[in-house]
Amino acid sequence: MTLPDTLRYAMHDGVAVLTIARPDKRNALNDVTVRGIHRFFADLPDGTNAVVIHGEGDHFSAGLDLSTLMERDAEAGIAHSRLWHRAFECIEFGDVPVVAALHGAVVGGGLELAASTHLRVADKTVFYALPEGSRGIYVGGGGSVRVARLIGVARMMDMMLTGRTYGGEEGVLFGFSQYIVEPGEALEKAIALARRAAENPKLTNFAIMHALPRIAEADPSAGLLMESLMSAIAQDSDEAKARLRAFLEKRAPKVSHKGVP
Ligand code: 1HE
């Protein structure tokens, strides 16, 4: 797969680790990078069971490359935002679980990118910001939907109106990340979580990644119907039956809270 210079990937035993590799510009996302992200997720390397995305250098991403914004009119602005939407939709509703390993700045479009993944692991150097308000622009990479869904409209409004930022400990309490780890440990943890998620049957992961977020936002009556259908389809699979049999025959591990990451 051909990727731009600002991206590279490496396979780790079924987990594709995608690196945003533009540290001199704090991994600011220009069009070529966003297109590369789109291509990568639309056509994952053979044998990919899960993906981890992270940033090279001291930051995950400083968001939109602001130098690309100067000459853009409204029509070009819509096209640009839709480019981001298409790329991030491929992450959110793709074939495999995607984990973001976060550190340093997770800002603007960087936070929108992180919000399109299924799991976020942050280390304690992380900080989250939405400086769009003070830059005189607005989120365009799906943040109004996905960031608002994670942290709530009130908190997002505060960040955009006042420039309020959040660190890692608050971030895990308020929904920015599901995990917080010591500095430098996010990537390793993200790979372990990606590997764990990839062990589930594909059909169940499809239900979790594609049905759950839609059901949660559907009207409750349609949502409950969708849930029944999805549940029936999942339990009908041979894989589900084999796993249930393994549990009943005491061949599968019990649920345990010991050693939980
Ligand atoms: C950039 C960008 C960028 C850094 N676009 N070039 N995002 C922002 O408003 C965040 C802007 N960036 C920052 O606030 C800081 O750079 C950081 C806090 C992320 C990092 O600070 P620091 O001290 O480590 O780096 P630096 O010295 O500020 O930046 C190093 C270089 O990266 C410098 O370029 P140089 O040529 O002078 O070396 C910076 O200009 C460059 N750089 N961030 C372009 N964002 C789909 S809509 C989404 C809308 C948004 O994302 S708005 C949020 C934009």
Residues whose N, C-alpha, C, O or C-beta is under 5 A from the ligand:
A	BS01	1HE	D24 K25 R26 A28 A62 G63 L64 D65 L66 S67 W84 A105 V107 G108 G109 P131 E132 Y138 V139 G140 G141
